[in-house]
């Protein structure tokens, strides 16, 4: 969903899984072991500080944070998932490595810490120039429809990342607003769907 704004670039994406482990123990004896939830919270704080202070251009989201259902006891396990979206051209490999280094430093500083960090998905972003057959065809269609030509960068992970990696120069453009995606009241204007259909047809007729 781009609100019918053409996106000639797409953010990169890193998906991170973090797990902390401990020993199941009665809640009254929690001081005798490393609590996986407390360990996870410390890790999340370190990672958040790194993101905000050293990589302010990226957008990160703590997507999930949960522990094993232990009842009146120290849990055995805590798990978190992070979404990291990076503007095109960001040093995605460096950022992934630095996240791993944060984990290594935490282990070195706390011998009781039993934790793992795994990079599950890593997709580079890209940026297309404002030229070429497809771009010119799309420009002409927008001009005929009196639509503003104001290309932007698509800020979410999408199939375009995989298409780009496969050598396909992908322009992202569709009905709906990203702010409405995955929201409780997710919806798309039917009028925009109809307009998008016409735009797609017009582009095909112009290439």
Secondary structure, 3 states (H helix, E strand, C coil): CCCCCCEEEECEEEEEEEEEECCCEEHHHHHHCCCHHHHHHHHHHHHHHHHHHHCCCCEEEEEEEEECCCCCEECCEEEEEEEEEECCCCCHHHHHHHHHHHHHHHHHHCCCCEEEEEEEEEECCEECCCCCHHHHHHHHHHHHCCCCCCCEEECCCCHHHHHHHCCCCCCECCCCCHHHCCCCCCCCCHHHHHHHHHHHHHHHHCC
